């Protein structure tokens, strides 16, 4: 009977610790995502701007070579540089949303890496001071 109570108590402690760890992880993840939000907003803005420019160029209200240049300047390093308007249109349709998600996740990763390094150095400083 003592073993049963001991196992129940151990399980309760384990579940409580897991719940606290999950809560702490969720809090940190939320903070990191909030800190990365400007990268998401900028990427979304860039893709929206390009889609509007494509729409205007299709109506002959904007020169197509100007749209191609703008595409190459804004997102060409990640999505590839193009010389034709049609290639730009296809690429935006196919990978525009993925680009936004990629930029956001890349920024989340960068921030998480920075926070992990900060934490590692803080622990090292504490250990060195003791």
N, CA, C and O atoms as a Tinker XYZ file with bonds, in Angstrom:
   520  protein
     1  N      0.811000   -1.188000    0.000000    73     2
     2  CA     0.000000    0.000000    0.000000    64     1     3
     3  C      0.861000    1.261000    0.000000    63     2     4     5
     4  O      0.539000    2.232000   -0.685000    81     3
     5  N      1.969000    1.250000    0.775000    73     3     6
     6  CA     2.857000    2.401000    0.810000    64     5     7
     7  C      3.454000    2.649000   -0.574000    63     6     8     9
     8  O      3.617000    3.790000   -1.005000    81     7
     9  N      3.781000    1.533000   -1.267000    73     7    10
    10  CA     4.354000    1.666000   -2.606000    64     9    11
    11  C      3.356000    2.330000   -3.556000    63    10    12    13
    12  O      3.731000    3.158000   -4.386000    81    11
    13  N      2.087000    1.956000   -3.423000    73    11    14
    14  CA     1.054000    2.534000   -4.277000    64    13    15
    15  C      0.935000    4.036000   -4.038000    63    14    16    17
    16  O      0.875000    4.810000   -4.994000    81    15
    17  N      0.901000    4.462000   -2.764000    73    15    18
    18  CA     0.834000    5.886000   -2.462000    64    17    19
    19  C      2.080000    6.622000   -2.959000    63    18    20    21
    20  O      2.005000    7.732000   -3.486000    81    19
    21  N      3.222000    5.968000   -2.775000    73    19    22
    22  CA     4.468000    6.564000   -3.233000    64    21    23
    23  C      4.436000    6.758000   -4.755000    63    22    24    25
    24  O      4.814000    7.816000   -5.258000    81    23
    25  N      3.985000    5.738000   -5.479000    73    23    26
    26  CA     3.903000    5.843000   -6.939000    64    25    27
    27  C      2.896000    6.907000   -7.366000    63    26    28    29
    28  O      3.151000    7.654000   -8.311000    81    27
    29  N      1.760000    6.984000   -6.683000    73    27    30
    30  CA     0.775000    8.019000   -6.986000    64    29    31
    31  C      1.331000    9.414000   -6.723000    63    30    32    33
    32  O      1.121000   10.333000   -7.515000    81    31
    33  N      2.036000    9.566000   -5.617000    73    31    34
    34  CA     2.630000   10.859000   -5.292000    64    33    35
    35  C      3.699000   11.227000   -6.316000    63    34    36    37
    36  O      3.777000   12.377000   -6.748000    81    35
    37  N      4.512000   10.266000   -6.699000    73    35    38
    38  CA     5.563000   10.491000   -7.690000    64    37    39
    39  C      4.964000   10.876000   -9.040000    63    38    40    41
    40  O      5.470000   11.769000   -9.719000    81    39
    41  N      3.888000   10.200000   -9.422000    73    39    42
    42  CA     3.203000   10.508000  -10.677000    64    41    43
    43  C      2.608000   11.904000  -10.638000    63    42    44    45
    44  O      2.692000   12.641000  -11.620000    81    43
    45  N      2.010000   12.273000   -9.520000    73    43    46
    46  CA     1.430000   13.614000   -9.378000    64    45    47
    47  C      2.506000   14.688000   -9.486000    63    46    48    49
    48  O      2.309000   15.700000  -10.158000    81    47
    49  N      3.628000   14.474000   -8.834000    73    47    50
    50  CA     4.732000   15.433000   -8.902000    64    49    51
    51  C      5.239000   15.542000  -10.328000    63    50    52    53
    52  O      5.507000   16.640000  -10.816000    81    51
    53  N      5.370000   14.410000  -10.992000    73    51    54
    54  CA     5.861000   14.392000  -12.370000    64    53    55
    55  C      4.908000   15.139000  -13.300000    63    54    56    57
    56  O      5.344000   15.921000  -14.145000    81    55
    57  N      3.601000   14.896000  -13.144000    73    55    58
    58  CA     2.614000   15.578000  -13.972000    64    57    59
    59  C      2.619000   17.086000  -13.708000    63    58    60    61
    60  O      2.497000   17.887000  -14.634000    81    59
    61  N      2.762000   17.460000  -12.441000    73    59    62
    62  CA     2.808000   18.870000  -12.082000    64    61    63
    63  C      4.040000   19.538000  -12.705000    63    62    64    65
    64  O      3.944000   20.639000  -13.249000    81    63
    65  N      5.189000   18.874000  -12.625000    73    63    66
    66  CA     6.424000   19.424000  -13.194000    64    65    67
    67  C      6.308000   19.554000  -14.707000    63    66    68    69
    68  O      6.770000   20.536000  -15.289000    81    67
    69  N      5.690000   18.562000  -15.341000    73    67    70
    70  CA     5.497000   18.613000  -16.789000    64    69    71
    71  C      4.584000   19.764000  -17.175000    63    70    72    73
    72  O      4.847000   20.471000  -18.148000    81    71
    73  N      3.519000   19.954000  -16.423000    73    71    74
    74  CA     2.592000   21.050000  -16.704000    64    73    75
    75  C      3.285000   22.398000  -16.550000    63    74    76    77
    76  O      3.067000   23.305000  -17.353000    81    75
    77  N      4.122000   22.532000  -15.520000    73    75    78
    78  CA     4.857000   23.780000  -15.331000    64    77    79
    79  C      5.841000   24.012000  -16.475000    63    78    80    81
    80  O      5.981000   25.135000  -16.959000    81    79
    81  N      6.521000   22.953000  -16.906000    73    79    82
    82  CA     7.478000   23.076000  -18.008000    64    81    83
    83  C      6.755000   23.467000  -19.290000    63    82    84    85
    84  O      7.241000   24.312000  -20.042000    81    83
    85  N      5.597000   22.860000  -19.547000    73    83    86
    86  CA     4.824000   23.213000  -20.736000    64    85    87
    87  C      4.388000   24.668000  -20.682000    63    86    88    89
    88  O      4.452000   25.374000  -21.689000    81    87
    89  N      3.950000   25.116000  -19.528000    73    87    90
    90  CA     3.513000   26.492000  -19.366000    64    89    91
    91  C      4.675000   27.459000  -19.590000    63    90    92    93
    92  O      4.517000   28.489000  -20.246000    81    91
    93  N      5.828000   27.124000  -19.048000    73    91    94
    94  CA     7.015000   27.956000  -19.213000    64    93    95
    95  C      7.444000   27.986000  -20.685000    63    94    96    97
    96  O      7.791000   29.041000  -21.216000    81    95
    97  N      7.417000   26.834000  -21.328000    73    95    98
    98  CA     7.768000   26.757000  -22.759000    64    97    99
    99  C      6.811000   27.611000  -23.586000    63    98   100   101
   100  O      7.248000   28.369000  -24.452000    81    99
   101  N      5.514000   27.494000  -23.326000    73    99   102
   102  CA     4.520000   28.275000  -24.073000    64   101   103
   103  C      4.736000   29.773000  -23.891000    63   102   104   105
   104  O      4.584000   30.545000  -24.838000    81   103
   105  N      5.086000   30.181000  -22.688000    73   103   106
   106  CA     5.327000   31.592000  -22.420000    64   105   107
   107  C      6.535000   32.086000  -23.214000    63   106   108   109
   108  O      6.480000   33.148000  -23.833000    81   107
   109  N      7.608000   31.327000  -23.197000    73   107   110
   110  CA     8.823000   31.709000  -23.928000    64   109   111
   111  C      8.556000   31.715000  -25.425000    63   110   112   113
   112  O      8.979000   32.636000  -26.123000    81   111
   113  N      7.860000   30.698000  -25.929000    73   111   114
   114  CA     7.553000   30.619000  -27.358000    64   113   115
   115  C      6.710000   31.814000  -27.796000    63   114   116   117
   116  O      6.929000   32.372000  -28.871000    81   115
   117  N      5.761000   32.197000  -26.975000    73   115   118
   118  CA     4.915000   33.350000  -27.290000    64   117   119
   119  C      5.745000   34.635000  -27.322000    63   118   120   121
   120  O      5.569000   35.473000  -28.207000    81   119
   121  N      6.638000   34.783000  -26.365000    73   119   122
   122  CA     7.502000   35.964000  -26.333000    64   121   123
   123  C      8.382000   36.033000  -27.580000    63   122   124   125
   124  O      8.545000   37.099000  -28.173000    81   123
   125  N      8.938000   34.911000  -27.968000    73   123   126
   126  CA     9.803000   34.872000  -29.148000    64   125   127
   127  C      8.999000   35.215000  -30.397000    63   126   128   129
   128  O      9.460000   35.989000  -31.237000    81   127
   129  N      7.808000   34.650000  -30.526000    73   127   130
   130  CA     6.969000   34.942000  -31.692000    64   129   131
   131  C      6.581000   36.412000  -31.744000    63   130   132   133
   132  O      6.526000   37.001000  -32.824000    81   131
   133  N      6.312000   37.008000  -30.593000    73   131   134
   134  CA     5.986000   38.438000  -30.560000    64   133   135
   135  C      7.188000   39.277000  -30.988000    63   134   136   137
   136  O      7.047000   40.271000  -31.701000    81   135
   137  N      8.352000   38.866000  -30.549000    73   135   138
   138  CA     9.566000   39.591000  -30.913000    64   137   139
   139  C      9.878000   39.454000  -32.406000    63   138   140   141
   140  O     10.478000   40.347000  -33.005000    81   139
   141  N      9.471000   38.338000  -32.996000    73   139   142
   142  CA     9.725000   38.089000  -34.424000    64   141   143
   143  C      8.654000   38.688000  -35.330000    63   142   144   145
   144  O      8.807000   38.681000  -36.552000    81   143
   145  N      7.588000   39.198000  -34.759000    73   143   146
   146  CA     6.464000   39.705000  -35.549000    64   145   147
   147  C      6.845000   40.796000  -36.563000    63   146   148   149
   148  O      6.288000   40.802000  -37.660000    81   147
   149  N      7.759000   41.711000  -36.251000    73   147   150
   150  CA     8.126000   42.706000  -37.268000    64   149   151
   151  C      8.662000   42.089000  -38.565000    63   150   152   153
   152  O      8.429000   42.634000  -39.644000    81   151
   153  N      9.366000   40.976000  -38.477000    73   151   154
   154  CA     9.861000   40.303000  -39.685000    64   153   155
   155  C      8.693000   39.770000  -40.502000    63   154   156   157
   156  O      8.707000   39.841000  -41.731000    81   155
   157  N      7.679000   39.236000  -39.820000    73   155   158
   158  CA     6.487000   38.748000  -40.502000    64   157   159
   159  C      5.762000   39.900000  -41.195000    63   158   160   161
   160  O      5.359000   39.787000  -42.353000    81   159
   161  N      5.603000   41.000000  -40.475000    73   159   162
   162  CA     4.888000   42.157000  -41.023000    64   161   163
   163  C      5.616000   42.703000  -42.245000    63   162   164   165
   164  O      4.981000   43.041000  -43.244000    81   163
   165  N      6.935000   42.792000  -42.177000    73   163   166
   166  CA     7.698000   43.307000  -43.311000    64   165   167
   167  C      7.583000   42.375000  -44.514000    63   166   168   169
   168  O      7.368000   42.837000  -45.635000    81   167
   169  N      7.722000   41.079000  -44.295000    73   167   170
   170  CA     7.623000   40.128000  -45.400000    64   169   171
   171  C      6.227000   40.171000  -46.012000    63   170   172   173
   172  O      6.084000   40.139000  -47.234000    81   171
   173  N      5.204000   40.242000  -45.175000    73   171   174
   174  CA     3.825000   40.325000  -45.668000    64   173   175
   175  C      3.630000   41.614000  -46.465000    63   174   176   177
   176  O      2.977000   41.611000  -47.509000    81   175
   177  N      4.187000   42.693000  -45.979000    73   175   178
   178  CA     4.101000   43.974000  -46.678000    64   177   179
   179  C      4.775000   43.899000  -48.042000    63   178   180   181
   180  O      4.228000   44.375000  -49.037000    81   179
   181  N      5.962000   43.300000  -48.086000    73   179   182
   182  CA     6.697000   43.177000  -49.351000    64   181   183
   183  C      5.914000   42.364000  -50.379000    63   182   184   185
   184  O      5.813000   42.761000  -51.540000    81   183
   185  N      5.361000   41.230000  -49.955000    73   183   186
   186  CA     4.611000   40.373000  -50.877000    64   185   187
   187  C      3.332000   41.075000  -51.321000    63   186   188   189
   188  O      2.964000   41.000000  -52.493000    81   187
   189  N      2.656000   41.750000  -50.408000    73   187   190
   190  CA     1.436000   42.484000  -50.765000    64   189   191
   191  C      1.759000   43.599000  -51.753000    63   190   192   193
   192  O      1.035000   43.795000  -52.729000    81   191
   193  N      2.830000   44.320000  -51.506000    73   191   194
   194  CA     3.253000   45.385000  -52.420000    64   193   195
   195  C      3.518000   44.819000  -53.820000    63   194   196   197
   196  O      3.104000   45.399000  -54.824000    81   195
   197  N      4.209000   43.688000  -53.869000    73   195   198
   198  CA     4.518000   43.082000  -55.169000    64   197   199
   199  C      3.253000   42.593000  -55.875000    63   198   200   201
   200  O      3.128000   42.737000  -57.091000    81   199
   201  N      2.329000   42.025000  -55.131000    73   199   202
   202  CA     1.083000   41.564000  -55.742000    64   201   203
   203  C      0.268000   42.735000  -56.293000    63   202   204   205
   204  O     -0.339000   42.626000  -57.358000    81   203
   205  N      0.258000   43.842000  -55.573000    73   203   206
   206  CA    -0.440000   45.032000  -56.073000    64   205   207
   207  C      0.250000   45.573000  -57.319000    63   206   208   209
   208  O     -0.410000   45.993000  -58.270000    81   207
   209  N      1.575000   45.560000  -57.308000    73   207   210
   210  CA     2.332000   46.037000  -58.466000    64   209   211
   211  C      2.060000   45.156000  -59.683000    63   210   212   213
   212  O      1.922000   45.660000  -60.797000    81   211
   213  N      1.982000   43.847000  -59.472000    73   211   214
   214  CA     1.668000   42.925000  -60.572000    64   213   215
   215  C      0.289000   43.247000  -61.134000    63   214   216   217
   216  O      0.099000   43.292000  -62.349000    81   215
   217  N     -0.660000   43.466000  -60.250000    73   215   218
   218  CA    -2.021000   43.787000  -60.688000    64   217   219
   219  C     -2.042000   45.064000  -61.522000    63   218   220   221
   220  O     -2.701000   45.123000  -62.560000    81   219
   221  N     -1.326000   46.077000  -61.070000    73   219   222
   222  CA    -1.268000   47.330000  -61.820000    64   221   223
   223  C     -0.562000   47.152000  -63.163000    63   222   224   225
   224  O     -0.974000   47.735000  -64.166000    81   223
   225  N      0.485000   46.360000  -63.181000    73   223   226
   226  CA     1.224000   46.126000  -64.428000    64   225   227
   227  C      0.373000   45.343000  -65.428000    63   226   228   229
   228  O      0.455000   45.574000  -66.634000    81   227
   229  N     -0.437000   44.424000  -64.927000    73   227   230
   230  CA    -1.314000   43.658000  -65.815000    64   229   231
   231  C     -2.367000   44.560000  -66.463000    63   230   232   233
   232  O     -2.883000   44.245000  -67.536000    81   231
   233  N     -2.680000   45.672000  -65.816000    73   231   234
   234  CA    -3.643000   46.639000  -66.364000    64   233   235
   235  C     -2.925000   47.757000  -67.134000    63   234   236   237
   236  O     -3.538000   48.749000  -67.528000    81   235
   237  N     -1.625000   47.576000  -67.335000    73   235   238
   238  CA    -0.773000   48.555000  -68.026000    64   237   239
   239  C     -0.727000   49.910000  -67.315000    63   238   240   241
   240  O     -0.568000   50.948000  -67.957000    81   239
   241  N     -0.866000   49.893000  -66.004000    73   239   242
   242  CA    -0.771000   51.123000  -65.226000    64   241   243
   243  C      0.617000   51.299000  -64.608000    63   242   244   245
   244  O      0.922000   52.340000  -64.025000    81   243
   245  N      1.446000   50.275000  -64.743000    73   243   246
   246  CA     2.801000   50.278000  -64.199000    64   245   247
   247  C      3.681000   49.498000  -65.173000    63   246   248   249
   248  O      3.262000   48.450000  -65.664000    81   247
   249  N      4.877000   49.977000  -65.463000    73   247   250
   250  CA     5.740000   49.243000  -66.392000    64   249   251
   251  C      6.158000   47.885000  -65.817000    63   250   252   253
   252  O      6.584000   47.798000  -64.665000    81   251
   253  N      6.034000   46.848000  -66.611000    73   251   254
   254  CA     6.377000   45.493000  -66.165000    64   253   255
   255  C      7.842000   45.359000  -65.770000    63   254   256   257
   256  O      8.137000   44.685000  -64.783000    81   255
   257  N      8.783000   45.980000  -66.509000    73   255   258
   258  CA    10.192000   45.878000  -66.080000    64   257   259
   259  C     10.432000   46.477000  -64.695000    63   258   260   261
   260  O     11.307000   46.016000  -63.961000    81   259
   261  N      9.663000   47.496000  -64.339000    73   259   262
   262  CA     9.783000   48.089000  -63.011000    64   261   263
   263  C      9.345000   47.089000  -61.936000    63   262   264   265
   264  O      9.954000   47.020000  -60.869000    81   263
   265  N      8.297000   46.321000  -62.213000    73   263   266
   266  CA     7.816000   45.302000  -61.267000    64   265   267
   267  C      8.862000   44.203000  -61.113000    63   266   268   269
   268  O      9.117000   43.728000  -60.006000    81   267
   269  N      9.458000   43.807000  -62.222000    73   267   270
   270  CA    10.502000   42.771000  -62.175000    64   269   271
   271  C     11.684000   43.265000  -61.337000    63   270   272   273
   272  O     12.219000   42.522000  -60.515000    81   271
   273  N     12.086000   44.509000  -61.546000    73   271   274
   274  CA    13.200000   45.075000  -60.769000    64   273   275
   275  C     12.850000   45.117000  -59.287000    63   274   276   277
   276  O     13.666000   44.758000  -58.439000    81   275
   277  N     11.649000   45.553000  -58.986000    73   275   278
   278  CA    11.219000   45.638000  -57.581000    64   277   279
   279  C     11.198000   44.253000  -56.929000    63   278   280   281
   280  O     11.622000   44.091000  -55.785000    81   279
   281  N     10.703000   43.264000  -57.664000    73   279   282
   282  CA    10.698000   41.883000  -57.173000    64   281   283
   283  C     12.124000   41.442000  -56.849000    63   282   284   285
   284  O     12.396000   40.928000  -55.763000    81   283
   285  N     13.026000   41.649000  -57.802000    73   283   286
   286  CA    14.412000   41.230000  -57.601000    64   285   287
   287  C     15.052000   41.945000  -56.413000    63   286   288   289
   288  O     15.836000   41.349000  -55.673000    81   287
   289  N     14.717000   43.224000  -56.232000    73   287   290
   290  CA    15.270000   43.988000  -55.111000    64   289   291
   291  C     14.725000   43.522000  -53.761000    63   290   292   293
   292  O     15.475000   43.404000  -52.792000    81   291
   293  N     13.423000   43.260000  -53.702000    73   291   294
   294  CA    12.787000   42.916000  -52.421000    64   293   295
   295  C     12.998000   41.466000  -52.010000    63   294   296   297
   296  O     13.394000   41.190000  -50.877000    81   295
   297  N     12.737000   40.544000  -52.919000    73   295   298
   298  CA    12.734000   39.123000  -52.536000    64   297   299
   299  C     13.587000   38.246000  -53.444000    63   298   300   301
   300  O     13.606000   37.025000  -53.291000    81   299
   301  N     14.282000   38.856000  -54.374000    73   299   302
   302  CA    15.069000   38.087000  -55.334000    64   301   303
   303  C     16.158000   37.225000  -54.720000    63   302   304   305
   304  O     16.460000   36.146000  -55.229000    81   303
   305  N     16.750000   37.696000  -53.624000    73   303   306
   306  CA    17.801000   36.897000  -52.987000    64   305   307
   307  C     17.269000   35.579000  -52.448000    63   306   308   309
   308  O     18.007000   34.596000  -52.388000    81   307
   309  N     16.013000   35.542000  -52.060000    73   307   310
   310  CA    15.436000   34.317000  -51.490000    64   309   311
   311  C     14.655000   33.520000  -52.529000    63   310   312   313
   312  O     14.758000   32.294000  -52.573000    81   311
   313  N     13.885000   34.195000  -53.356000    73   311   314
   314  CA    13.016000   33.492000  -54.309000    64   313   315
   315  C     13.634000   33.344000  -55.698000    63   314   316   317
   316  O     13.089000   32.645000  -56.553000    81   315
   317  N     14.757000   33.994000  -55.918000    73   315   318
   318  CA    15.410000   33.929000  -57.219000    64   317   319
   319  C     15.178000   35.216000  -57.984000    63   318   320   321
   320  O     14.147000   35.871000  -57.839000    81   319
   321  N     16.144000   35.557000  -58.789000    73   319   322
   322  CA    16.041000   36.773000  -59.598000    64   321   323
   323  C     15.545000   36.389000  -60.986000    63   322   324   325
   324  O     15.960000   35.378000  -61.554000    81   323
   325  N     14.654000   37.213000  -61.519000    73   323   326
   326  CA    14.039000   36.934000  -62.812000    64   325   327
   327  C     14.170000   38.126000  -63.737000    63   326   328   329
   328  O     14.347000   39.262000  -63.295000    81   327
   329  N     14.081000   37.847000  -65.034000    73   327   330
   330  CA    14.120000   38.930000  -66.010000    64   329   331
   331  C     12.779000   39.091000  -66.716000    63   330   332   333
   332  O     12.562000   40.080000  -67.416000    81   331
   333  N     11.876000   38.124000  -66.535000    73   331   334
   334  CA    10.581000   38.228000  -67.216000    64   333   335
   335  C      9.456000   38.463000  -66.208000    63   334   336   337
   336  O      9.460000   37.922000  -65.102000    81   335
   337  N      8.511000   39.271000  -66.618000    73   335   338
   338  CA     7.356000   39.592000  -65.795000    64   337   339
   339  C      6.539000   38.332000  -65.492000    63   338   340   341
   340  O      6.101000   38.139000  -64.358000    81   339
   341  N      6.330000   37.473000  -66.500000    73   339   342
   342  CA     5.536000   36.255000  -66.300000    64   341   343
   343  C      6.162000   35.336000  -65.257000    63   342   344   345
   344  O      5.451000   34.706000  -64.475000    81   343
   345  N      7.486000   35.257000  -65.244000    73   343   346
   346  CA     8.163000   34.417000  -64.249000    64   345   347
   347  C      7.942000   34.977000  -62.834000    63   346   348   349
   348  O      7.761000   34.227000  -61.875000    81   347
   349  N      7.961000   36.289000  -62.734000    73   347   350
   350  CA     7.712000   36.932000  -61.436000    64   349   351
   351  C      6.293000   36.634000  -60.962000    63   350   352   353
   352  O      6.076000   36.309000  -59.795000    81   351
   353  N      5.340000   36.746000  -61.866000    73   351   354
   354  CA     3.935000   36.483000  -61.514000    64   353   355
   355  C      3.774000   35.048000  -61.028000    63   354   356   357
   356  O      3.142000   34.804000  -60.000000    81   355
   357  N      4.340000   34.106000  -61.760000    73   355   358
   358  CA     4.232000   32.691000  -61.374000    64   357   359
   359  C      4.883000   32.433000  -60.023000    63   358   360   361
   360  O      4.333000   31.714000  -59.189000    81   359
   361  N      6.055000   33.020000  -59.809000    73   359   362
   362  CA     6.769000   32.811000  -58.553000    64   361   363
   363  C      5.988000   33.387000  -57.372000    63   362   364   365
   364  O      5.905000   32.761000  -56.315000    81   363
   365  N      5.419000   34.569000  -57.551000    73   363   366
   366  CA     4.614000   35.166000  -56.476000    64   365   367
   367  C      3.398000   34.307000  -56.150000    63   366   368   369
   368  O      3.077000   34.097000  -54.980000    81   367
   369  N      2.722000   33.812000  -57.182000    73   367   370
   370  CA     1.553000   32.958000  -56.963000    64   369   371
   371  C      1.945000   31.678000  -56.244000    63   370   372   373
   372  O      1.247000   31.227000  -55.336000    81   371
   373  N      3.052000   31.102000  -56.649000    73   371   374
   374  CA     3.458000   29.798000  -56.127000    64   373   375
   375  C      4.093000   29.887000  -54.740000    63   374   376   377
   376  O      3.836000   29.040000  -53.885000    81   375
   377  N      4.924000   30.915000  -54.513000    73   375   378
   378  CA     5.731000   30.919000  -53.294000    64   377   379
   379  C      5.622000   32.187000  -52.441000    63   378   380   381
   380  O      6.376000   32.344000  -51.481000    81   379
   381  N      4.712000   33.079000  -52.770000    73   379   382
   382  CA     4.592000   34.319000  -51.998000    64   381   383
   383  C      4.266000   34.085000  -50.534000    63   382   384   385
   384  O      4.926000   34.637000  -49.654000    81   383
   385  N      3.257000   33.275000  -50.266000    73   383   386
   386  CA     2.867000   33.006000  -48.871000    64   385   387
   387  C      3.940000   32.213000  -48.133000    63   386   388   389
   388  O      4.186000   32.440000  -46.948000    81   387
   389  N      4.580000   31.279000  -48.844000    73   387   390
   390  CA     5.655000   30.495000  -48.226000    64   389   391
   391  C      6.829000   31.391000  -47.843000    63   390   392   393
   392  O      7.491000   31.161000  -46.831000    81   391
   393  N      7.081000   32.411000  -48.657000    73   391   394
   394  CA     8.147000   33.370000  -48.349000    64   393   395
   395  C      7.871000   34.077000  -47.026000    63   394   396   397
   396  O      8.768000   34.225000  -46.196000    81   395
   397  N      6.645000   34.507000  -46.837000    73   395   398
   398  CA     6.275000   35.198000  -45.593000    64   397   399
   399  C      6.485000   34.269000  -44.404000    63   398   400   401
   400  O      7.070000   34.672000  -43.398000    81   399
   401  N      6.014000   33.038000  -44.509000    73   399   402
   402  CA     6.178000   32.077000  -43.414000    64   401   403
   403  C      7.649000   31.773000  -43.159000    63   402   404   405
   404  O      8.077000   31.656000  -42.010000    81   403
   405  N      8.422000   31.645000  -44.241000    73   403   406
   406  CA     9.848000   31.374000  -44.102000    64   405   407
   407  C     10.546000   32.498000  -43.341000    63   406   408   409
   408  O     11.318000   32.241000  -42.417000    81   407
   409  N     10.275000   33.746000  -43.731000    73   407   410
   410  CA    10.934000   34.876000  -43.079000    64   409   411
   411  C     10.580000   34.939000  -41.590000    63   410   412   413
   412  O     11.429000   35.246000  -40.753000    81   411
   413  N      9.314000   34.643000  -41.274000    73   411   414
   414  CA     8.893000   34.645000  -39.871000    64   413   415
   415  C      9.600000   33.539000  -39.093000    63   414   416   417
   416  O     10.141000   33.786000  -38.015000    81   415
   417  N      9.599000   32.329000  -39.631000    73   415   418
   418  CA    10.228000   31.198000  -38.929000    64   417   419
   419  C     11.735000   31.379000  -38.810000    63   418   420   421
   420  O     12.338000   30.972000  -37.816000    81   419
   421  N     12.331000   31.979000  -39.807000    73   419   422
   422  CA    13.770000   32.254000  -39.750000    64   421   423
   423  C     14.074000   33.228000  -38.618000    63   422   424   425
   424  O     15.054000   33.052000  -37.894000    81   423
   425  N     13.247000   34.248000  -38.462000    73   423   426
   426  CA    13.445000   35.227000  -37.389000    64   425   427
   427  C     13.183000   34.598000  -36.022000    63   426   428   429
   428  O     13.907000   34.882000  -35.068000    81   427
   429  N     12.165000   33.756000  -35.913000    73   427   430
   430  CA    11.898000   33.042000  -34.665000    64   429   431
   431  C     13.118000   32.203000  -34.291000    63   430   432   433
   432  O     13.540000   32.186000  -33.135000    81   431
   433  N     13.670000   31.520000  -35.265000    73   431   434
   434  CA    14.849000   30.681000  -35.032000    64   433   435
   435  C     16.034000   31.516000  -34.568000    63   434   436   437
   436  O     16.743000   31.125000  -33.640000    81   435
   437  N     16.252000   32.647000  -35.198000    73   435   438
   438  CA    17.370000   33.518000  -34.830000    64   437   439
   439  C     17.223000   34.016000  -33.388000    63   438   440   441
   440  O     18.183000   34.010000  -32.617000    81   439
   441  N     16.028000   34.440000  -33.043000    73   439   442
   442  CA    15.781000   34.960000  -31.697000    64   441   443
   443  C     15.933000   33.847000  -30.658000    63   442   444   445
   444  O     16.526000   34.061000  -29.601000    81   443
   445  N     15.403000   32.670000  -30.956000    73   443   446
   446  CA    15.512000   31.541000  -30.025000    64   445   447
   447  C     16.981000   31.174000  -29.800000    63   446   448   449
   448  O     17.390000   30.884000  -28.676000    81   447
   449  N     17.763000   31.188000  -30.871000    73   447   450
   450  CA    19.191000   30.887000  -30.765000    64   449   451
   451  C     19.881000   31.933000  -29.877000    63   450   452   453
   452  O     20.699000   31.584000  -29.026000    81   451
   453  N     19.554000   33.200000  -30.077000    73   451   454
   454  CA    20.130000   34.265000  -29.252000    64   453   455
   455  C     19.780000   34.080000  -27.777000    63   454   456   457
   456  O     20.637000   34.216000  -26.904000    81   455
   457  N     18.517000   33.769000  -27.513000    73   455   458
   458  CA    18.075000   33.594000  -26.125000    64   457   459
   459  C     18.750000   32.379000  -25.489000    63   458   460   461
   460  O     19.096000   32.405000  -24.308000    81   459
   461  N     18.933000   31.321000  -26.269000    73   459   462
   462  CA    19.606000   30.131000  -25.749000    64   461   463
   463  C     21.065000   30.444000  -25.408000    63   462   464   465
   464  O     21.577000   29.995000  -24.383000    81   463
   465  N     21.730000   31.218000  -26.273000    73   463   466
   466  CA    23.115000   31.599000  -25.989000    64   465   467
   467  C     23.196000   32.498000  -24.765000    63   466   468   469
   468  O     24.093000   32.338000  -23.938000    81   467
   469  N     22.272000   33.440000  -24.640000    73   467   470
   470  CA    22.228000   34.298000  -23.454000    64   469   471
   471  C     22.073000   33.458000  -22.199000    63   470   472   473
   472  O     22.771000   33.665000  -21.206000    81   471
   473  N     21.160000   32.522000  -22.254000    73   471   474
   474  CA    20.896000   31.653000  -21.110000    64   473   475
   475  C     22.133000   30.832000  -20.765000    63   474   476   477
   476  O     22.477000   30.667000  -19.594000    81   475
   477  N     22.794000   30.322000  -21.798000    73   475   478
   478  CA    23.999000   29.509000  -21.587000    64   477   479
   479  C     25.083000   30.351000  -20.916000    63   478   480   481
   480  O     25.735000   29.885000  -19.982000    81   479
   481  N     25.281000   31.582000  -21.383000    73   479   482
   482  CA    26.301000   32.434000  -20.790000    64   481   483
   483  C     25.926000   32.853000  -19.376000    63   482   484   485
   484  O     26.800000   32.971000  -18.517000    81   483
   485  N     24.644000   33.080000  -19.122000    73   483   486
   486  CA    24.205000   33.425000  -17.772000    64   485   487
   487  C     24.490000   32.285000  -16.801000    63   486   488   489
   488  O     24.931000   32.524000  -15.677000    81   487
   489  N     24.243000   31.060000  -17.222000    73   487   490
   490  CA    24.519000   29.892000  -16.380000    64   489   491
   491  C     26.014000   29.771000  -16.155000    63   490   492   493
   492  O     26.449000   29.485000  -15.039000    81   491
   493  N     26.806000   29.981000  -17.190000    73   491   494
   494  CA    28.267000   29.902000  -17.044000    64   493   495
   495  C     28.785000   30.967000  -16.072000    63   494   496   497
   496  O     29.676000   30.693000  -15.269000    81   495
   497  N     28.236000   32.162000  -16.142000    73   495   498
   498  CA    28.641000   33.228000  -15.217000    64   497   499
   499  C     28.276000   32.871000  -13.777000    63   498   500   501
   500  O     29.056000   33.104000  -12.854000    81   499
   501  N     27.094000   32.311000  -13.597000    73   499   502
   502  CA    26.677000   31.906000  -12.246000    64   501   503
   503  C     27.598000   30.831000  -11.710000    63   502   504   505
   504  O     28.003000   30.875000  -10.548000    81   503
   505  N     27.930000   29.871000  -12.548000    73   503   506
   506  CA    28.806000   28.781000  -12.100000    64   505   507
   507  C     30.214000   29.308000  -11.797000    63   506   508   509
   508  O     30.861000   28.850000  -10.856000    81   507
   509  N     30.681000   30.262000  -12.589000    73   507   510
   510  CA    32.016000   30.814000  -12.377000    64   509   511
   511  C     32.082000   31.651000  -11.104000    63   510   512   513
   512  O     33.120000   31.705000  -10.444000    81   511
   513  N     30.978000   32.299000  -10.763000    73   511   514
   514  CA    30.979000   33.152000   -9.578000    64   513   515
   515  C     30.850000   32.351000   -8.278000    63   514   516   517
   516  O     31.133000   32.878000   -7.202000    81   515
   517  N     30.434000   31.106000   -8.365000    73   515   518
   518  CA    30.290000   30.281000   -7.141000    64   517   519
   519  C     31.525000   29.571000   -6.818000    63   518   520
   520  O     31.577000   28.840000   -5.829000    81   519
